[in-house]
Amino acid sequence: MNQLKLFKMDVNDLRDQQQRKALNNWAINGFKGSIIAGTGFGKSRCGVIAIGETIKRLTEYNDYGERIVHITGLVLVPTVQLKDQFEQEFIKWGYENVLDTVDFMCYQSAYKMVDKHYDVVVCDEIHLGLSPKYRKFFDNNEYDRLLCMTATLPEEYEYCEFLAEIAPPIFEITLDECVELGLVAPYNIICKGLELTYIERTEYKKINNRFVYWKGQLGQFDAWENAKYIMGNISATPQEKKAATQFYRAIRERKKIIDFAENKIEVFKDIVLNNSDKRILAFGGANEFTDMLTDSVIPLAQAYHSKKTKKQKETALENFKNGMINVLCSTKALNQGFDVPDANMGIVCGLTSKALPMIQRIGRLIRFQEDKIGEIIILYIKNSQEEKWLKNAVKNLNNVKFEES
């Protein structure tokens, strides 16, 4: 089997062509590799086909229809919700007959396994499974075929290095390339710069001065690495530990002011009330702030994040889908593995230093629909670290406009 040939596919369909190309590249590379594709490309379908076709083609039966060669597959995901969703993907794409030979596990459980063998393993959202702890799965277990999938390569060099070792990228397509091919809806991003209040600005300046001081104590250009080394070094002096501790504390306190900025709530409320006819996904920088955003536009909104119970999240999601509310507010829980086809606006009120969460959030809004344009509004604090994070996150994206609020 030099190449995987996809079945029941229209060769004139660009999405099918690109998925076929990705899987063929995987096969040519010895069935070890990673698909790096923008949200909406159909990575989950590629994973289903990779496992489904492997099991279908390699399983052998005797004359009585009994299996004599038992082929096994494993799907690794970061959350229980994704585990359940991926299982449904096998049914959706016509591979329900292989489900009895496929295991579905979260990374936080799989790394504990030892001496297991799988004929084919698919790792969804692999950037979340590359930490040193979760890597134990790859060290302690055997697999003949490995397909990893993510929207963009992780920014940590050591993570990229490890991924290149176990499953080198064999197919890459950016979010904007997916838009150009018509695989996902086009989008517009408006970045609104906001000011801190006088009290917030005064506190931020005081904390930032502390940050600059302790950064200087640690080394102006390698403060991050030095602080990380000190915190993990039992031989570090009390003075060194104090410098590292105060450095991290200043970072947390500075970010908290930005994450909870009062003007974000006011501008968010205005945007929601002026777009009450739209389906809106909103993202806060912390769960408590996400609740504050939600409360500011009750009864139009409900919150969906890790501090909510399973019942509360299910209710919020159902109410959003059936139109009882038109705003669903989250922190990180909607970043990956979540698809709301009829959402047409996103409001981002909290940023991180990494570009990947931004790509994932945009992806929640631009799943393909005819005559649909995803509209994303990003609220950030001007002249703060958040502005630097934002510019880094969107530097490789098209259709991005910065404006004053």
RODO-2510 file (C-alpha; in nm, 4 decimals, decimal comma):
residues 405
     n   res          X          Y          Z
     1     m     0,0000     0,0000     0,0000
     2     n     0,2159     0,2858    -0,1265
     3     q    -0,0691     0,5355    -0,1195
     4     l    -0,4046     0,5696     0,0485
     5     k    -0,6785     0,5947    -0,2111
     6     l    -0,9798     0,7762    -0,0742
     7     f    -1,3224     0,6335    -0,1493
     8     k    -1,6567     0,8002    -0,2288
     9     m    -1,4897     1,1286    -0,3136
    10     d    -1,5577     1,3803    -0,5863
    11     v    -1,2173     1,4495    -0,7409
    12     n    -1,3419     1,7911    -0,8529
    13     d    -1,3913     1,8941    -0,4907
    14     l    -1,0899     2,0989    -0,3758
    15     r    -1,1243     1,9948    -0,0129
    16     d    -1,1182     1,6262    -0,1068
    17     q    -0,8218     1,6832    -0,3362
    18     q    -0,6223     1,8505    -0,0605
    19     q    -0,7115     1,5826     0,1945
    20     r    -0,6144     1,3125    -0,0555
    21     k    -0,2824     1,4895    -0,1126
    22     a    -0,2146     1,5116     0,2634
    23     l    -0,2835     1,1422     0,3190
    24     n    -0,0848     1,0364     0,0143
    25     n     0,2110     1,2371     0,1460
    26     w     0,1731     1,0568     0,4778
    27     a     0,1741     0,7193     0,3043
    28     i     0,4776     0,8069     0,0898
    29     n     0,6624     0,9155     0,4065
    30     g     0,6255     0,5690     0,5568
    31     f     0,3020     0,6512     0,7417
    32     k     0,4795     0,8833     0,9856
    33     g     0,4055     1,2538     0,9627
    34     s     0,2082     1,5619     1,0617
    35     i    -0,0646     1,7547     0,8831
    36     i    -0,0382     2,1274     0,9593
    37     a    -0,3641     2,2754     0,8332
    38     g    -0,5848     2,5713     0,9129
    39     t    -0,9066     2,5079     1,1020
    40     g    -1,1824     2,3931     0,8685
    41     f    -0,9509     2,1979     0,6374
    42     g    -1,0937     1,8669     0,7593
    43     k    -0,8101     1,7238     0,9666
    44     s    -1,0453     1,5040     1,1668
    45     r    -1,1671     1,3391     0,8474
    46     c    -0,8056     1,2697     0,7494
    47     g    -0,7523     1,1043     1,0870
    48     v    -1,0629     0,8897     1,0491
    49     i    -0,9613     0,7765     0,7002
    50     a    -0,6040     0,7031     0,8112
    51     i    -0,7267     0,4682     1,0825
    52     g    -1,0289     0,3365     0,8945
    53     e    -0,8359     0,2407     0,5810
    54     t    -0,5473     0,0892     0,7772
    55     i    -0,7822    -0,1379     0,9694
    56     k    -0,9964    -0,2149     0,6659
    57     r    -0,7031    -0,3131     0,4433
    58     l    -0,4875    -0,5024     0,6913
    59     t    -0,7511    -0,6997     0,8798
    60     e    -0,7705    -1,0612     0,7621
    61     y    -1,0591    -1,3069     0,8005
    62     n    -1,0901    -1,6847     0,7750
    63     d    -1,3493    -1,8672     0,5681
    64     y    -1,6016    -1,8283     0,8490
    65     g    -1,5728    -1,4497     0,8560
    66     e    -1,3749    -1,4496     1,1805
    67     r    -1,0801    -1,2150     1,2232
    68     i    -0,7461    -1,3875     1,2166
    69     v    -0,5346    -1,0705     1,1957
    70     h    -0,6537    -0,8117     1,4470
    71     i    -0,5580    -0,4504     1,3576
    72     t    -0,5844    -0,1816     1,6247
    73     g    -0,6033     0,1973     1,6144
    74     l    -0,5770     0,4741     1,8731
    75     v    -0,7011     0,8337     1,8659
    76     l    -0,5342     1,0749     2,1109
    77     v    -0,7066     1,4046     2,1918
    78     p    -0,6703     1,6745     2,4612
    79     t    -1,0276     1,6694     2,6018
    80     v    -1,3119     1,4293     2,6746
    81     q    -1,5409     1,6372     2,4547
    82     l    -1,3068     1,5884     2,1605
    83     k    -1,2852     1,2166     2,2351
    84     d    -1,6625     1,1802     2,2048
    85     q    -1,6719     1,4058     1,8996
    86     f    -1,3985     1,2106     1,7201
    87     e    -1,5852     0,8853     1,7773
    88     q    -1,8863     1,0366     1,6016
    89     e    -1,6624     1,1305     1,3086
    90     f    -1,6069     0,7597     1,2344
    91     i    -1,9823     0,7124     1,2028
    92     k    -2,0191     1,0305     0,9973
    93     w    -1,7629     0,9166     0,7391
    94     g    -1,8779     0,5568     0,7146
    95     y    -1,6191     0,3794     0,9296
    96     e    -1,8397     0,2746     1,2212
    97     n    -1,7531    -0,0895     1,1467
    98     v    -1,3962    -0,0388     1,2761
    99     l    -1,4908     0,1268     1,6052
   100     d    -1,4610    -0,1980     1,8010
   101     t    -1,0871    -0,2028     1,7257
   102     v    -1,0190     0,1669     1,7976
   103     d    -0,9388     0,3204     2,1377
   104     f    -1,0050     0,6870     2,2167
   105     m    -0,7945     0,8473     2,4904
   106     c    -0,6943     1,1876     2,6246
   107     y    -0,3252     1,2770     2,6424
   108     q    -0,3455     1,3032     3,0223
   109     s    -0,4365     0,9336     3,0413
   110     a    -0,2353     0,7916     2,7509
   111     y     0,1051     0,8970     2,8846
   112     k     0,0591     0,6516     3,1731
   113     m     0,0337     0,3532     2,9383
   114     v     0,3319     0,1196     2,9007
   115     d     0,4087    -0,1546     2,6460
   116     k     0,0964    -0,1114     2,4341
   117     h     0,1110    -0,1698     2,0595
   118     y    -0,1106    -0,0033     1,7990
   119     d    -0,1008    -0,0489     1,4250
   120     v    -0,1988     0,3150     1,3692
   121     v    -0,2152     0,6168     1,6030
   122     v    -0,3760     0,9534     1,5233
   123     c    -0,2916     1,2528     1,7464
   124     d    -0,5350     1,5418     1,7204
   125     e    -0,4299     1,8899     1,8409
   126     i    -0,0790     1,7474     1,8776
   127     h     0,0614     2,0796     2,0032
   128     l    -0,1167     1,9992     2,3327
   129     g     0,0423     1,6557     2,3528
   130     l     0,4076     1,7537     2,3185
   131     s     0,4904     1,8438     2,6769
   132     p     0,7682     1,6355     2,8365
   133     k     0,5101     1,4571     3,0522
   134     y     0,2829     1,3531     2,7654
   135     r     0,5790     1,2491     2,5493
   136     k     0,6095     0,9417     2,7689
   137     f     0,3393     0,7807     2,5545
   138     f     0,5674     0,7917     2,2508
   139     d     0,8641     0,6593     2,4501
   140     n     0,6838     0,3772     2,6295
   141     n     0,4591     0,2345     2,3582
   142     e     0,4878     0,0995     2,0026
   143     y     0,3019     0,2079     1,6909
   144     d     0,3557     0,1252     1,3238
   145     r     0,1870     0,4329     1,1764
   146     l     0,1584     0,7781     1,3322
   147     l    -0,0431     1,0736     1,2006
   148     c    -0,0316     1,4007     1,3964
   149     m    -0,2514     1,7022     1,3271
   150     t    -0,2587     2,0680     1,4333
   151     a    -0,3574     2,4091     1,2972
   152     t    -0,0060     2,5535     1,3264
   153     l     0,3297     2,4369     1,4515
   154     p     0,3983     2,5074     1,8206
   155     e     0,6172     2,8069     1,8938
   156     e     0,8407     2,6225     2,1425
   157     y     1,1554     2,5078     1,9621
   158     e     1,1912     2,1886     2,1679
   159     y     0,8310     2,0919     2,0866
   160     c     0,8903     2,1415     1,7145
   161     e     1,2134     1,9448     1,7379
   162     f     1,0410     1,6501     1,9061
   163     l     0,7530     1,6558     1,6563
   164     a     0,9995     1,6566     1,3659
   165     e     1,1603     1,3483     1,5162
   166     i     0,8440     1,1379     1,5596
   167     a     0,6179     1,2786     1,2866
   168     p     0,7785     1,5386     1,0564
   169     p     0,5435     1,7771     0,8735
   170     i     0,4372     1,6164     0,5448
   171     f     0,1590     1,8599     0,4482
   172     e     0,1151     2,2273     0,5376
   173     i    -0,1590     2,4715     0,4398
   174     t    -0,2206     2,8046     0,6119
   175     l    -0,5521     2,9500     0,7192
   176     d    -0,5380     3,2087     0,4418
   177     e    -0,4565     2,9426     0,1825
   178     c    -0,7683     2,7553     0,2985
   179     v    -0,9662     3,0761     0,2457
   180     e    -0,8205     3,1266    -0,1036
   181     l    -0,9150     2,7714    -0,2025
   182     g    -1,2672     2,8193    -0,0704
   183     l    -1,2275     2,5534     0,1981
   184     v    -1,3355     2,7949     0,4719
   185     a    -1,5209     3,1244     0,4757
   186     p    -1,3339     3,4542     0,4267
   187     y    -1,2885     3,6740     0,7331
   188     n    -1,2187     4,0299     0,8441
   189     i    -1,0331     4,1152     1,1644
   190     i    -1,0683     4,4536     1,3332
   191     c    -0,8304     4,5236     1,6214
   192     k    -0,9599     4,7957     1,8549
   193     g    -0,7028     4,9636     2,0767
   194     l    -0,8346     5,0643     2,4215
   195     e    -0,6994     5,2734     2,7073
   196     l    -0,6741     5,1686     3,0705
   197     t    -0,8614     5,3789     3,3249
   198     y    -0,6542     5,6251     3,5299
   199     i    -0,6450     5,3895     3,8295
   200     e    -0,5556     5,0899     3,6132
   201     r    -0,2901     5,2868     3,4270
   202     t    -0,1280     5,4013     3,7532
   203     e    -0,1199     5,0461     3,8911
   204     y     0,0059     4,9016     3,5620
   205     k     0,2928     5,1526     3,5508
   206     k     0,3947     5,0656     3,9095
   207     i     0,3933     4,6915     3,8388
   208     n     0,5718     4,7377     3,5064
   209     n     0,8516     4,9256     3,6828
   210     r     0,8944     4,6251     3,9126
   211     f     0,8954     4,3965     3,6109
   212     v     1,1699     4,6011     3,4432
   213     y     1,3766     4,6033     3,7633
   214     w     1,3652     4,2274     3,8207
   215     k     1,4183     4,1592     3,4520
   216     g     1,7394     4,3607     3,4803
   217     q     1,8449     4,1566     3,7824
   218     l     1,7990     3,8354     3,5851
   219     g     1,9670     3,9558     3,2677
   220     q     1,8048     4,1968     3,0270
   221     f     1,8127     3,9661     2,7241
   222     d     1,7792     3,6217     2,8857
   223     a     1,5549     3,6941     3,1836
   224     w     1,2994     3,4305     3,0858
   225     e     1,5511     3,1510     3,0461
   226     n     1,7411     3,2525     3,3587
   227     a     1,4244     3,2663     3,5692
   228     k     1,3168     2,9254     3,4407
   229     y     1,6593     2,7795     3,5194
   230     i     1,6668     2,9290     3,8693
   231     m     1,3201     2,7977     3,9607
   232     g     1,4282     2,4465     3,8678
   233     n     1,7732     2,4643     4,0289
   234     i     1,7919     2,3481     4,3914
   235     s     2,1362     2,5115     4,4206
   236     a     2,0052     2,8589     4,3380
   237     t     2,0778     3,1242     4,6008
   238     p     1,7956     3,2909     4,7994
   239     q     1,8661     3,6155     4,6122
   240     e     1,8355     3,4416     4,2753
   241     k     1,5119     3,2730     4,3776
   242     k     1,3715     3,6040     4,4976
   243     a     1,4560     3,7673     4,1633
   244     a     1,2872     3,4867     3,9657
   245     t     0,9823     3,4811     4,1950
   246     q     0,9331     3,8580     4,1798
   247     f     0,9835     3,8553     3,8023
   248     y     0,7048     3,5983     3,7526
   249     r     0,4823     3,7748     4,0044
   250     a     0,5133     4,1044     3,8174
   251     i     0,4206     3,9300     3,4920
   252     r     0,1074     3,7777     3,6481
   253     e    -0,0038     4,1012     3,8123
   254     r     0,0559     4,3048     3,4980
   255     k    -0,1438     4,0579     3,2881
   256     k    -0,4303     4,0570     3,5386
   257     i    -0,4793     4,4315     3,4974
   258     i    -0,4929     4,3896     3,1191
   259     d    -0,7187     4,0857     3,1336
   260     f    -0,9718     4,2615     3,3609
   261     a    -0,9597     4,6092     3,2027
   262     e    -1,2877     4,7920     3,2641
   263     n    -1,3051     4,9451     2,9176
   264     k    -1,3076     4,6010     2,7578
   265     i    -1,6390     4,5285     2,9282
   266     e    -1,7940     4,8567     2,8175
   267     v    -1,6826     4,8232     2,4557
   268     f    -1,7828     4,4552     2,4495
   269     k    -2,1301     4,5451     2,5762
   270     d    -2,1718     4,8152     2,3087
   271     i    -2,0651     4,5768     2,0313
   272     v    -2,3073     4,3049     2,1458
   273     l    -2,6041     4,5398     2,1833
   274     n    -2,5360     4,6936     1,8417
   275     n    -2,5190     4,3470     1,6824
   276     s    -2,8068     4,1725     1,8577
   277     d    -2,9065     4,0056     1,5301
   278     k    -2,5740     3,8176     1,5056
   279     r    -2,4483     3,4912     1,6498
   280     i    -2,1457     3,5824     1,8626
   281     l    -1,8651     3,3848     2,0219
   282     a    -1,6720     3,5843     2,2829
   283     f    -1,3393     3,5016     2,4499
   284     g    -1,2114     3,6404     2,7797
   285     g    -0,8598     3,6158     2,9166
   286     a    -0,9614     3,4546     3,2493
   287     n    -1,2690     3,2625     3,3633
   288     e    -1,3691     3,5312     3,6133
   289     f    -1,3522     3,7975     3,3437
   290     t    -1,5469     3,5762     3,1034
   291     d    -1,8228     3,5678     3,3663
   292     m    -1,8088     3,9478     3,3893
   293     l    -1,8489     3,9756     3,0117
   294     t    -2,1445     3,7374     3,0280
   295     d    -2,3116     3,9271     3,3110
   296     s    -2,2794     4,2567     3,1213
   297     v    -2,5151     4,1360     2,8462
   298     i    -2,7529     3,9053     3,0364
   299     p    -2,9930     3,7608     2,9190
   300     l    -2,8345     3,7540     2,5723
   301     a    -2,5357     3,5460     2,6830
   302     q    -2,4215     3,2446     2,8807
   303     a    -2,0709     3,1317     2,9824
   304     y    -1,8938     2,8131     2,8747
   305     h    -1,5603     2,7513     3,0484
   306     s    -1,3698     2,5070     3,2702
   307     k    -1,5179     2,6392     3,5965
   308     k    -1,8707     2,5573     3,4825
   309     t    -2,0238     2,2178     3,5515
   310     k    -2,0828     1,9738     3,2698
   311     k    -2,4566     2,0432     3,2948
   312     q    -2,4040     2,4205     3,2823
   313     k    -2,1836     2,3892     2,9719
   314     e    -2,4273     2,1560     2,7981
   315     t    -2,7150     2,3944     2,8721
   316     a    -2,5229     2,6988     2,7468
   317     l    -2,4235     2,5202     2,4289
   318     e    -2,7761     2,3951     2,3626
   319     n    -2,9247     2,7386     2,4275
   320     f    -2,6799     2,8921     2,1818
   321     k    -2,7517     2,6328     1,9153
   322     n    -3,1297     2,6653     1,9421
   323     g    -3,1233     3,0450     1,9475
   324     m    -3,2340     3,1084     2,3063
   325     i    -2,9141     3,3116     2,3467
   326     n    -2,7013     3,4666     2,0745
   327     v    -2,3742     3,5141     2,2670
   328     l    -2,1581     3,2301     2,4005
   329     c    -1,8688     3,3459     2,6198
   330     s    -1,5630     3,1304     2,6818
   331     t    -1,1996     3,1453     2,7913
   332     k    -1,0171     2,8464     2,6410
   333     a    -1,2823     2,5747     2,6251
   334     l    -1,3953     2,6718     2,2729
   335     n    -1,0457     2,7108     2,1283
   336     q    -1,0231     2,3683     1,9736
   337     g    -1,2480     2,0851     1,8647
   338     f    -1,5575     2,3001     1,8624
   339     d    -1,7680     2,3962     1,5645
   340     v    -2,0601     2,6373     1,5681
   341     p    -2,1553     2,6625     1,1998
   342     d    -2,3914     2,9579     1,2289
   343     a    -2,1685     3,1884     1,4384
   344     n    -2,0869     3,4967     1,2325
   345     m    -1,9022     3,7231     1,4778
   346     g    -1,6242     3,6760     1,7282
   347     i    -1,5119     3,9154     2,0004
   348     v    -1,1716     3,8458     2,1562
   349     c    -1,1183     4,0240     2,4883
   350     g    -0,8149     3,8345     2,6145
   351     l    -0,4850     3,7481     2,4463
   352     t    -0,1840     3,5323     2,5184
   353     s     0,1750     3,5523     2,3969
   354     k     0,1174     3,2647     2,1533
   355     a    -0,0288     3,2909     1,8034
   356     l    -0,1903     2,9461     1,8054
   357     p    -0,4923     3,0308     2,0274
   358     m    -0,5746     3,3190     1,7926
   359     i    -0,5709     3,0906     1,4886
   360     q    -0,7966     2,8457     1,6698
   361     r    -1,0431     3,1129     1,7769
   362     i    -1,0672     3,2507     1,4255
   363     g    -1,1265     2,8957     1,3089
   364     r    -1,4391     2,8705     1,5222
   365     l    -1,5954     3,1362     1,2995
   366     i    -1,4914     3,0585     0,9450
   367     r    -1,6121     2,7060     0,8830
   368     f    -1,7327     2,6979     0,5249
   369     q    -2,0781     2,8382     0,4545
   370     e    -2,1950     2,9936     0,1329
   371     d    -2,2162     3,3748     0,1322
   372     k    -2,0674     3,4010     0,4811
   373     i    -1,7852     3,6246     0,6012
   374     g    -1,6425     3,5742     0,9491
   375     e    -1,6159     3,9007     1,1439
   376     i    -1,3662     3,9083     1,4295
   377     i    -1,3204     4,2040     1,6648
   378     i    -1,0179     4,1969     1,8942
   379     l    -1,0032     4,4301     2,1954
   380     y    -0,6558     4,5029     2,3285
   381     i    -0,4879     4,7533     2,5591
   382     k    -0,2680     4,9986     2,3734
   383     n     0,0973     5,0385     2,4705
   384     s     0,0926     4,7210     2,6755
   385     q     0,2355     4,3710     2,6388
   386     e    -0,1035     4,2715     2,4997
   387     e    -0,0467     4,4906     2,1935
   388     k     0,2841     4,3143     2,1248
   389     w     0,1172     3,9739     2,1617
   390     l    -0,1587     4,0721     1,9213
   391     k     0,0761     4,1971     1,6513
   392     n     0,2727     3,8729     1,6776
   393     a    -0,0456     3,6639     1,6594
   394     v    -0,1833     3,8263     1,3431
   395     k     0,1397     3,9082     1,1601
   396     n     0,0914     3,6241     0,9108
   397     l    -0,2819     3,6761     0,8564
   398     n    -0,4549     3,8740     0,5832
   399     n    -0,7492     4,1128     0,6230
   400     v    -0,6378     4,2594     0,9563
   401     k    -0,7113     4,6250     1,0375
   402     f    -0,6038     4,8231     1,3465
   403     e    -0,8211     5,1102     1,4620
   404     e    -0,8821     5,3255     1,7688
   405     s    -1,1916     5,2470     1,9734
***
